[in-house]
Amino acid sequence: MSTFRMLRDDRDFFVQFAVPGPIEIAGDEATTSIICHEAARGPGETFYRNHAVTADRLRRSEHGWVFTSRSFQYLWLDTSPFSGDSFLLPAGF
């Protein structure tokens, strides 16, 4: 199961906005970072919002670039209820 589907299962909704940073390549190794915002509601009356940054390491393989490690550092985390409504996505998402 993909990580995104695992995060989305049993929730009313889960969204992730990721803004990639520059990629630094040194031979067959690379590093990059992503600034991320996530929001989710459910199951039940649970709420989740955050701002975070990743630090990623990649390695060139015969099939292309693959992740070798990722750290996920919270910059801000809020689990209090929030207002607003979610809407179902069209079929196929």
Number of C-alpha atoms within 10 A of each C-alpha: 5 7 7 11 10 10 13 16 12 13 15 16 17 19 14 14 12 15 11 13 13 9 13 13 13 9 8 10 16 18 19 16 19 17 17 19 19 15 17 20 22 15 12 9 9 14 16 16 20 16 18 17 18 19 15 17 19 20 17 15 10 6 6 8 14 14 13 13 12 14 11 14 13 13 12 10 14 12 13 10 12 12 5 5 6 11 7 8 8 6 5 4 5
